[in-house]
Amino acid sequence: MLRAPLRLTRFPGILAAVLGSTLIIAVAAAASPLFISATGTAALRERVRATSPFYAGLSLTSSTRITPRGVADRIDLAASAASRLPVGPASVTITGSQATVTAPASKGQA
């Protein structure tokens, strides 16, 4: 088994061809993940470029009670998280169902 590789030393042209083809195959196999990564990055960049700036962005949702202090805390938290991202100015939108707020009746009015 070990004789075949050692016999290649008697034929330097064939040895050079075998070593050269091995090197080419190794380089091609090592470059495959880099090519796939570059292709994925280019595809993502194109999808982001095609997205409307009014649609794209960071979206934070919450299904808890809304209080003025809670809204201020969430705005501060979102601003600190978004400060490290390459995004434009923040836009805060609060959506929810309508509610009627009334003061509780006092004992004299009941």
Chimera marker file (.cmm) of the C-alpha trace (Angstrom):
<marker_set name="trace">
<marker id="1" x="0.000" y="0.000" z="0.000" r="1" g="1" b="0" radius="0.5"/>
<marker id="2" x="2.784" y="2.414" z="0.785" r="1" g="1" b="0" radius="0.5"/>
<marker id="3" x="4.651" y="1.484" z="-2.361" r="1" g="1" b="0" radius="0.5"/>
<marker id="4" x="2.330" y="3.344" z="-4.752" r="1" g="1" b="0" radius="0.5"/>
<marker id="5" x="2.916" y="6.855" z="-3.308" r="1" g="1" b="0" radius="0.5"/>
<marker id="6" x="6.626" y="6.202" z="-3.024" r="1" g="1" b="0" radius="0.5"/>
<marker id="7" x="6.816" y="5.068" z="-6.643" r="1" g="1" b="0" radius="0.5"/>
<marker id="8" x="5.527" y="8.485" z="-7.705" r="1" g="1" b="0" radius="0.5"/>
<marker id="9" x="8.935" y="9.888" z="-6.801" r="1" g="1" b="0" radius="0.5"/>
<marker id="10" x="10.291" y="8.055" z="-9.842" r="1" g="1" b="0" radius="0.5"/>
<marker id="11" x="7.860" y="9.978" z="-12.054" r="1" g="1" b="0" radius="0.5"/>
<marker id="12" x="8.132" y="13.649" z="-11.049" r="1" g="1" b="0" radius="0.5"/>
<marker id="13" x="5.692" y="14.835" z="-13.733" r="1" g="1" b="0" radius="0.5"/>
<marker id="14" x="2.897" y="12.592" z="-12.450" r="1" g="1" b="0" radius="0.5"/>
<marker id="15" x="3.720" y="13.499" z="-8.833" r="1" g="1" b="0" radius="0.5"/>
<marker id="16" x="3.479" y="17.218" z="-9.665" r="1" g="1" b="0" radius="0.5"/>
<marker id="17" x="0.143" y="16.640" z="-11.430" r="1" g="1" b="0" radius="0.5"/>
<marker id="18" x="-1.299" y="14.686" z="-8.492" r="1" g="1" b="0" radius="0.5"/>
<marker id="19" x="-0.112" y="17.270" z="-5.930" r="1" g="1" b="0" radius="0.5"/>
<marker id="20" x="-1.370" y="20.154" z="-8.090" r="1" g="1" b="0" radius="0.5"/>
<marker id="21" x="-4.809" y="18.623" z="-8.559" r="1" g="1" b="0" radius="0.5"/>
<marker id="22" x="-4.983" y="17.895" z="-4.820" r="1" g="1" b="0" radius="0.5"/>
<marker id="23" x="-4.196" y="21.534" z="-4.083" r="1" g="1" b="0" radius="0.5"/>
<marker id="24" x="-6.850" y="22.773" z="-6.539" r="1" g="1" b="0" radius="0.5"/>
<marker id="25" x="-9.504" y="20.482" z="-5.050" r="1" g="1" b="0" radius="0.5"/>
<marker id="26" x="-8.592" y="21.558" z="-1.503" r="1" g="1" b="0" radius="0.5"/>
<marker id="27" x="-8.811" y="25.260" z="-2.387" r="1" g="1" b="0" radius="0.5"/>
<marker id="28" x="-12.146" y="24.765" z="-4.156" r="1" g="1" b="0" radius="0.5"/>
<marker id="29" x="-13.582" y="22.859" z="-1.198" r="1" g="1" b="0" radius="0.5"/>
<marker id="30" x="-12.391" y="25.513" z="1.267" r="1" g="1" b="0" radius="0.5"/>
<marker id="31" x="-13.834" y="28.378" z="-0.806" r="1" g="1" b="0" radius="0.5"/>
<marker id="32" x="-17.334" y="26.907" z="-1.023" r="1" g="1" b="0" radius="0.5"/>
<marker id="33" x="-18.576" y="28.215" z="2.371" r="1" g="1" b="0" radius="0.5"/>
<marker id="34" x="-17.205" y="31.671" z="1.575" r="1" g="1" b="0" radius="0.5"/>
<marker id="35" x="-19.015" y="31.727" z="-1.761" r="1" g="1" b="0" radius="0.5"/>
<marker id="36" x="-22.295" y="30.625" z="-0.165" r="1" g="1" b="0" radius="0.5"/>
<marker id="37" x="-21.933" y="33.293" z="2.544" r="1" g="1" b="0" radius="0.5"/>
<marker id="38" x="-21.201" y="36.023" z="0.000" r="1" g="1" b="0" radius="0.5"/>
<marker id="39" x="-24.185" y="34.960" z="-2.100" r="1" g="1" b="0" radius="0.5"/>
<marker id="40" x="-26.493" y="35.043" z="0.921" r="1" g="1" b="0" radius="0.5"/>
<marker id="41" x="-25.219" y="38.477" z="1.940" r="1" g="1" b="0" radius="0.5"/>
<marker id="42" x="-25.799" y="39.854" z="-1.558" r="1" g="1" b="0" radius="0.5"/>
<marker id="43" x="-29.337" y="38.428" z="-1.639" r="1" g="1" b="0" radius="0.5"/>
<marker id="44" x="-30.147" y="39.943" z="1.759" r="1" g="1" b="0" radius="0.5"/>
<marker id="45" x="-28.702" y="43.305" z="0.724" r="1" g="1" b="0" radius="0.5"/>
<marker id="46" x="-30.870" y="43.313" z="-2.401" r="1" g="1" b="0" radius="0.5"/>
<marker id="47" x="-34.036" y="42.473" z="-0.423" r="1" g="1" b="0" radius="0.5"/>
<marker id="48" x="-33.335" y="45.253" z="2.067" r="1" g="1" b="0" radius="0.5"/>
<marker id="49" x="-32.690" y="47.708" z="-0.772" r="1" g="1" b="0" radius="0.5"/>
<marker id="50" x="-36.022" y="46.779" z="-2.379" r="1" g="1" b="0" radius="0.5"/>
<marker id="51" x="-37.986" y="47.268" z="0.852" r="1" g="1" b="0" radius="0.5"/>
<marker id="52" x="-39.810" y="50.534" z="1.405" r="1" g="1" b="0" radius="0.5"/>
<marker id="53" x="-38.277" y="52.639" z="4.185" r="1" g="1" b="0" radius="0.5"/>
<marker id="54" x="-41.792" y="53.225" z="5.529" r="1" g="1" b="0" radius="0.5"/>
<marker id="55" x="-42.325" y="49.491" z="5.990" r="1" g="1" b="0" radius="0.5"/>
<marker id="56" x="-38.938" y="48.349" z="7.220" r="1" g="1" b="0" radius="0.5"/>
<marker id="57" x="-37.668" y="48.937" z="10.707" r="1" g="1" b="0" radius="0.5"/>
<marker id="58" x="-37.658" y="47.806" z="14.278" r="1" g="1" b="0" radius="0.5"/>
<marker id="59" x="-41.042" y="46.910" z="15.742" r="1" g="1" b="0" radius="0.5"/>
<marker id="60" x="-41.650" y="46.432" z="19.451" r="1" g="1" b="0" radius="0.5"/>
<marker id="61" x="-44.999" y="45.205" z="20.753" r="1" g="1" b="0" radius="0.5"/>
<marker id="62" x="-46.483" y="44.806" z="24.176" r="1" g="1" b="0" radius="0.5"/>
<marker id="63" x="-49.837" y="43.573" z="25.400" r="1" g="1" b="0" radius="0.5"/>
<marker id="64" x="-49.746" y="45.048" z="28.875" r="1" g="1" b="0" radius="0.5"/>
<marker id="65" x="-51.529" y="47.943" z="30.484" r="1" g="1" b="0" radius="0.5"/>
<marker id="66" x="-50.603" y="51.325" z="29.087" r="1" g="1" b="0" radius="0.5"/>
<marker id="67" x="-49.590" y="53.994" z="31.562" r="1" g="1" b="0" radius="0.5"/>
<marker id="68" x="-47.756" y="57.229" z="30.813" r="1" g="1" b="0" radius="0.5"/>
<marker id="69" x="-44.750" y="56.032" z="32.830" r="1" g="1" b="0" radius="0.5"/>
<marker id="70" x="-44.804" y="52.641" z="31.051" r="1" g="1" b="0" radius="0.5"/>
<marker id="71" x="-44.872" y="54.339" z="27.645" r="1" g="1" b="0" radius="0.5"/>
<marker id="72" x="-41.955" y="56.591" z="28.620" r="1" g="1" b="0" radius="0.5"/>
<marker id="73" x="-39.958" y="53.606" z="29.891" r="1" g="1" b="0" radius="0.5"/>
<marker id="74" x="-40.576" y="51.636" z="26.701" r="1" g="1" b="0" radius="0.5"/>
<marker id="75" x="-39.634" y="54.604" z="24.521" r="1" g="1" b="0" radius="0.5"/>
<marker id="76" x="-36.360" y="55.000" z="26.455" r="1" g="1" b="0" radius="0.5"/>
<marker id="77" x="-35.661" y="51.264" z="26.183" r="1" g="1" b="0" radius="0.5"/>
<marker id="78" x="-36.354" y="51.247" z="22.441" r="1" g="1" b="0" radius="0.5"/>
<marker id="79" x="-34.213" y="54.350" z="21.901" r="1" g="1" b="0" radius="0.5"/>
<marker id="80" x="-31.259" y="52.808" z="23.727" r="1" g="1" b="0" radius="0.5"/>
<marker id="81" x="-31.594" y="49.560" z="21.744" r="1" g="1" b="0" radius="0.5"/>
<marker id="82" x="-31.934" y="51.391" z="18.421" r="1" g="1" b="0" radius="0.5"/>
<marker id="83" x="-29.029" y="53.767" z="19.112" r="1" g="1" b="0" radius="0.5"/>
<marker id="84" x="-26.605" y="51.008" z="18.100" r="1" g="1" b="0" radius="0.5"/>
<marker id="85" x="-28.415" y="50.342" z="14.812" r="1" g="1" b="0" radius="0.5"/>
<marker id="86" x="-28.105" y="52.261" z="11.535" r="1" g="1" b="0" radius="0.5"/>
<marker id="87" x="-31.717" y="53.478" z="11.577" r="1" g="1" b="0" radius="0.5"/>
<marker id="88" x="-33.403" y="56.829" z="11.258" r="1" g="1" b="0" radius="0.5"/>
<marker id="89" x="-35.375" y="58.733" z="13.870" r="1" g="1" b="0" radius="0.5"/>
<marker id="90" x="-37.875" y="56.826" z="15.982" r="1" g="1" b="0" radius="0.5"/>
<marker id="91" x="-41.605" y="56.937" z="15.370" r="1" g="1" b="0" radius="0.5"/>
<marker id="92" x="-43.873" y="55.863" z="18.221" r="1" g="1" b="0" radius="0.5"/>
<marker id="93" x="-47.362" y="54.580" z="17.435" r="1" g="1" b="0" radius="0.5"/>
<marker id="94" x="-49.755" y="53.338" z="20.078" r="1" g="1" b="0" radius="0.5"/>
<marker id="95" x="-52.719" y="51.300" z="18.884" r="1" g="1" b="0" radius="0.5"/>
<marker id="96" x="-55.458" y="49.634" z="20.824" r="1" g="1" b="0" radius="0.5"/>
<marker id="97" x="-59.165" y="49.514" z="21.370" r="1" g="1" b="0" radius="0.5"/>
<marker id="98" x="-61.098" y="52.568" z="22.487" r="1" g="1" b="0" radius="0.5"/>
<marker id="99" x="-62.062" y="52.836" z="26.134" r="1" g="1" b="0" radius="0.5"/>
<marker id="100" x="-64.244" y="55.170" z="28.121" r="1" g="1" b="0" radius="0.5"/>
<marker id="101" x="-62.651" y="56.457" z="31.280" r="1" g="1" b="0" radius="0.5"/>
<marker id="102" x="-64.901" y="57.639" z="34.092" r="1" g="1" b="0" radius="0.5"/>
<marker id="103" x="-64.271" y="58.658" z="37.642" r="1" g="1" b="0" radius="0.5"/>
<marker id="104" x="-65.722" y="56.333" z="40.281" r="1" g="1" b="0" radius="0.5"/>
<marker id="105" x="-68.876" y="57.589" z="41.952" r="1" g="1" b="0" radius="0.5"/>
<marker id="106" x="-68.376" y="58.951" z="45.429" r="1" g="1" b="0" radius="0.5"/>
<marker id="107" x="-70.536" y="57.753" z="48.340" r="1" g="1" b="0" radius="0.5"/>
<marker id="108" x="-72.631" y="60.924" z="48.249" r="1" g="1" b="0" radius="0.5"/>
<marker id="109" x="-73.506" y="60.456" z="44.523" r="1" g="1" b="0" radius="0.5"/>
<marker id="110" x="-74.446" y="56.782" z="44.707" r="1" g="1" b="0" radius="0.5"/>
<link id1="1" id2="2" r="1" g="1" b="0" radius="0.2"/>
<link id1="2" id2="3" r="1" g="1" b="0" radius="0.2"/>
<link id1="3" id2="4" r="1" g="1" b="0" radius="0.2"/>
<link id1="4" id2="5" r="1" g="1" b="0" radius="0.2"/>
<link id1="5" id2="6" r="1" g="1" b="0" radius="0.2"/>
<link id1="6" id2="7" r="1" g="1" b="0" radius="0.2"/>
<link id1="7" id2="8" r="1" g="1" b="0" radius="0.2"/>
<link id1="8" id2="9" r="1" g="1" b="0" radius="0.2"/>
<link id1="9" id2="10" r="1" g="1" b="0" radius="0.2"/>
<link id1="10" id2="11" r="1" g="1" b="0" radius="0.2"/>
<link id1="11" id2="12" r="1" g="1" b="0" radius="0.2"/>
<link id1="12" id2="13" r="1" g="1" b="0" radius="0.2"/>
<link id1="13" id2="14" r="1" g="1" b="0" radius="0.2"/>
<link id1="14" id2="15" r="1" g="1" b="0" radius="0.2"/>
<link id1="15" id2="16" r="1" g="1" b="0" radius="0.2"/>
<link id1="16" id2="17" r="1" g="1" b="0" radius="0.2"/>
<link id1="17" id2="18" r="1" g="1" b="0" radius="0.2"/>
<link id1="18" id2="19" r="1" g="1" b="0" radius="0.2"/>
<link id1="19" id2="20" r="1" g="1" b="0" radius="0.2"/>
<link id1="20" id2="21" r="1" g="1" b="0" radius="0.2"/>
<link id1="21" id2="22" r="1" g="1" b="0" radius="0.2"/>
<link id1="22" id2="23" r="1" g="1" b="0" radius="0.2"/>
<link id1="23" id2="24" r="1" g="1" b="0" radius="0.2"/>
<link id1="24" id2="25" r="1" g="1" b="0" radius="0.2"/>
<link id1="25" id2="26" r="1" g="1" b="0" radius="0.2"/>
<link id1="26" id2="27" r="1" g="1" b="0" radius="0.2"/>
<link id1="27" id2="28" r="1" g="1" b="0" radius="0.2"/>
<link id1="28" id2="29" r="1" g="1" b="0" radius="0.2"/>
<link id1="29" id2="30" r="1" g="1" b="0" radius="0.2"/>
<link id1="30" id2="31" r="1" g="1" b="0" radius="0.2"/>
<link id1="31" id2="32" r="1" g="1" b="0" radius="0.2"/>
<link id1="32" id2="33" r="1" g="1" b="0" radius="0.2"/>
<link id1="33" id2="34" r="1" g="1" b="0" radius="0.2"/>
<link id1="34" id2="35" r="1" g="1" b="0" radius="0.2"/>
<link id1="35" id2="36" r="1" g="1" b="0" radius="0.2"/>
<link id1="36" id2="37" r="1" g="1" b="0" radius="0.2"/>
<link id1="37" id2="38" r="1" g="1" b="0" radius="0.2"/>
<link id1="38" id2="39" r="1" g="1" b="0" radius="0.2"/>
<link id1="39" id2="40" r="1" g="1" b="0" radius="0.2"/>
<link id1="40" id2="41" r="1" g="1" b="0" radius="0.2"/>
<link id1="41" id2="42" r="1" g="1" b="0" radius="0.2"/>
<link id1="42" id2="43" r="1" g="1" b="0" radius="0.2"/>
<link id1="43" id2="44" r="1" g="1" b="0" radius="0.2"/>
<link id1="44" id2="45" r="1" g="1" b="0" radius="0.2"/>
<link id1="45" id2="46" r="1" g="1" b="0" radius="0.2"/>
<link id1="46" id2="47" r="1" g="1" b="0" radius="0.2"/>
<link id1="47" id2="48" r="1" g="1" b="0" radius="0.2"/>
<link id1="48" id2="49" r="1" g="1" b="0" radius="0.2"/>
<link id1="49" id2="50" r="1" g="1" b="0" radius="0.2"/>
<link id1="50" id2="51" r="1" g="1" b="0" radius="0.2"/>
<link id1="51" id2="52" r="1" g="1" b="0" radius="0.2"/>
<link id1="52" id2="53" r="1" g="1" b="0" radius="0.2"/>
<link id1="53" id2="54" r="1" g="1" b="0" radius="0.2"/>
<link id1="54" id2="55" r="1" g="1" b="0" radius="0.2"/>
<link id1="55" id2="56" r="1" g="1" b="0" radius="0.2"/>
<link id1="56" id2="57" r="1" g="1" b="0" radius="0.2"/>
<link id1="57" id2="58" r="1" g="1" b="0" radius="0.2"/>
<link id1="58" id2="59" r="1" g="1" b="0" radius="0.2"/>
<link id1="59" id2="60" r="1" g="1" b="0" radius="0.2"/>
<link id1="60" id2="61" r="1" g="1" b="0" radius="0.2"/>
<link id1="61" id2="62" r="1" g="1" b="0" radius="0.2"/>
<link id1="62" id2="63" r="1" g="1" b="0" radius="0.2"/>
<link id1="63" id2="64" r="1" g="1" b="0" radius="0.2"/>
<link id1="64" id2="65" r="1" g="1" b="0" radius="0.2"/>
<link id1="65" id2="66" r="1" g="1" b="0" radius="0.2"/>
<link id1="66" id2="67" r="1" g="1" b="0" radius="0.2"/>
<link id1="67" id2="68" r="1" g="1" b="0" radius="0.2"/>
<link id1="68" id2="69" r="1" g="1" b="0" radius="0.2"/>
<link id1="69" id2="70" r="1" g="1" b="0" radius="0.2"/>
<link id1="70" id2="71" r="1" g="1" b="0" radius="0.2"/>
<link id1="71" id2="72" r="1" g="1" b="0" radius="0.2"/>
<link id1="72" id2="73" r="1" g="1" b="0" radius="0.2"/>
<link id1="73" id2="74" r="1" g="1" b="0" radius="0.2"/>
<link id1="74" id2="75" r="1" g="1" b="0" radius="0.2"/>
<link id1="75" id2="76" r="1" g="1" b="0" radius="0.2"/>
<link id1="76" id2="77" r="1" g="1" b="0" radius="0.2"/>
<link id1="77" id2="78" r="1" g="1" b="0" radius="0.2"/>
<link id1="78" id2="79" r="1" g="1" b="0" radius="0.2"/>
<link id1="79" id2="80" r="1" g="1" b="0" radius="0.2"/>
<link id1="80" id2="81" r="1" g="1" b="0" radius="0.2"/>
<link id1="81" id2="82" r="1" g="1" b="0" radius="0.2"/>
<link id1="82" id2="83" r="1" g="1" b="0" radius="0.2"/>
<link id1="83" id2="84" r="1" g="1" b="0" radius="0.2"/>
<link id1="84" id2="85" r="1" g="1" b="0" radius="0.2"/>
<link id1="85" id2="86" r="1" g="1" b="0" radius="0.2"/>
<link id1="86" id2="87" r="1" g="1" b="0" radius="0.2"/>
<link id1="87" id2="88" r="1" g="1" b="0" radius="0.2"/>
<link id1="88" id2="89" r="1" g="1" b="0" radius="0.2"/>
<link id1="89" id2="90" r="1" g="1" b="0" radius="0.2"/>
<link id1="90" id2="91" r="1" g="1" b="0" radius="0.2"/>
<link id1="91" id2="92" r="1" g="1" b="0" radius="0.2"/>
<link id1="92" id2="93" r="1" g="1" b="0" radius="0.2"/>
<link id1="93" id2="94" r="1" g="1" b="0" radius="0.2"/>
<link id1="94" id2="95" r="1" g="1" b="0" radius="0.2"/>
<link id1="95" id2="96" r="1" g="1" b="0" radius="0.2"/>
<link id1="96" id2="97" r="1" g="1" b="0" radius="0.2"/>
<link id1="97" id2="98" r="1" g="1" b="0" radius="0.2"/>
<link id1="98" id2="99" r="1" g="1" b="0" radius="0.2"/>
<link id1="99" id2="100" r="1" g="1" b="0" radius="0.2"/>
<link id1="100" id2="101" r="1" g="1" b="0" radius="0.2"/>
<link id1="101" id2="102" r="1" g="1" b="0" radius="0.2"/>
<link id1="102" id2="103" r="1" g="1" b="0" radius="0.2"/>
<link id1="103" id2="104" r="1" g="1" b="0" radius="0.2"/>
<link id1="104" id2="105" r="1" g="1" b="0" radius="0.2"/>
<link id1="105" id2="106" r="1" g="1" b="0" radius="0.2"/>
<link id1="106" id2="107" r="1" g="1" b="0" radius="0.2"/>
<link id1="107" id2="108" r="1" g="1" b="0" radius="0.2"/>
<link id1="108" id2="109" r="1" g="1" b="0" radius="0.2"/>
<link id1="109" id2="110" r="1" g="1" b="0" radius="0.2"/>
</marker_set>
